[in-house]
Amino acid sequence: MNRGFFITLEGGEGSGKSTQIKRLSEFLQAEGYEVVATREPGGTFEAEKIRTLLVNKDGGNWTPMAEMLLFFAARAMHTETLIKPAVEAGKIVLCDRYTDSTRAYQGYGHERGLNVVNSLAEIALGGYEPDLTLILDISPGTGLARSGKALADEGKEEECRFENMELAFHERLRQGYLDIARTYPERCRVVSAEQSIENVTDRLLACIAHEIEGKDRHEPVR
């Protein structure tokens, strides 16, 4: 590909984004694609520093506006120094969260609305958006149970700031993701995360194949 492809995975806590990015990356690399797997907040030295402030339970008692500004500060560095160069070099970038997370978490979850999020996205990123967004949909109760277990198993119990928010917050952000998918149907696809890992991977690969097959000299994915 002369130009690569920017794919984001979105969803609430415990939806399996990290697991699926690993599986997708391995499959696409086996098919001959150059793949960059990254995450938000994070992906660069500076953004990883900001990540600890945002996801750790003792990282700070940020207001919703302060949260948004921190997320976009990290995202601006991530986009300019990692994502854009990789896409321009013809690579597939798989990113765990991007601007839609801010729309869902701060816009819907914290009820700040989308106007301010979209304005900040224009200022910080010039309106840069993914080519394809895969939203893993899961009920908040199921997702939070999965996430709590995963954090305990990985020894990352301190990264529970958002998990500790009230259930109503998580219900709002789930609805937010579904609204986002309806607002941006040209790039968003919703896949149920309440099925086997293998089935989720197959559905995600089918979505990716639909978007990128025929656009380069590689054989179509799955």
Steps between C-alpha positions, in 0.01 A plus 500: 500500500629850420305625798427282799182456699405634843270268698377566853335261745254656742274381778429512870706344775553125456392491136819318397669766286855417607450128439350560157772745392762237581313235300432731206861616493632145490261400221566806284876464539475137394318624188796722414381836630720732704306565820547750782300418816463784747266635769350810655572674714858405416703392202781750552726580796311819575156349461585205723591748774158662464339154504605441861320820602179398329454128565658446842262531793745733676587697185291800589143619549462654154196694389342381173648802315846439644471133398418600144794737477739234630364241257542734207849605607601133498309437176664790317848359574390147415345605169783718374796286607369145456163456327531737205858400409407130511192548280696713255762222484232254384449317829178389667464671838283320758426733790329412828276810539509842334272807487182293517601398852498864601164546333360200691670543837505876544228600254244239609630344821581835664217667306715778355346468154669453164547861391796564728658162418470559127636854535805372689550227239508765228744718695735223615483262202372705210198269494714191435288183530551125444421331170306230687369482857400164648277537806486201733159514667452343843260547792661706777451232765671231295777732386582629848516145638739400222713811543531458877617142458748595226653780708538264796652224285751744348585670830367835375237564765614863523376565142137502609405868506230466235389155617424657839247743356131439560310253285286781356817653354582176318143466375517852355828434325368176348208694358749761387691246294183381332405860422849563361462201269174645369654847459805375307367198306759540224785395733342329803406133533346350815593145601358321805774417750270258683607199292813287482835668441534305175161613371576862582831475312325354196242780497770767534708348220194494278449873562866573427496289183197687369685830534850418377474214253561606147669822611851355479689215342464260794254215499180587692504428875292198609 
